[in-house]
Amino acid sequence: MKKIDYIATIGFYLCNVILFIFYLFPGSILGYFLYNNLYIQPQITKDFIISSNHFYLFITLSTIGIVAYHNTNKIRFLIKYLFLLSIILEVFHIIIPNRGFEWGDLFGNIIGVLLVVIIYKIKKKYEQSN
């Protein structure tokens, strides 16, 4: 395993742990640290049809995962994992206090994963044709 793959793999696992903590916490951890208020969610950019925060988060997570596993036979499992994770974590907001399920968040998650997967598939197809 190359050093970059090893670092990306560790980074992917670490991002997953952080994601679970932030996603399943009943309130906004970042809102607490930035605004001293658990009920305020910081915005990176304004939302457009979908949640921009969720879109950026899942683009980042998916990219790190693809970099970590692109040379392995686990890539198909990773893609399924990312899609399921994007759905399941948002559905958990139905039962977590002070959190709420939102379609815009769900679609932000899914579109973030989908964009990275499409780019990966196009890149892979381009590399195979050369």
PyMOL commands that set and color helices and strands:
alter all, ss='L'
color gray80, all
select helices_A, chain A and resi 3-24+29-35+52-69+75-92+103-129
alter helices_A, ss='H'
color red, helices_A
deselect
rebuild
show_as cartoon
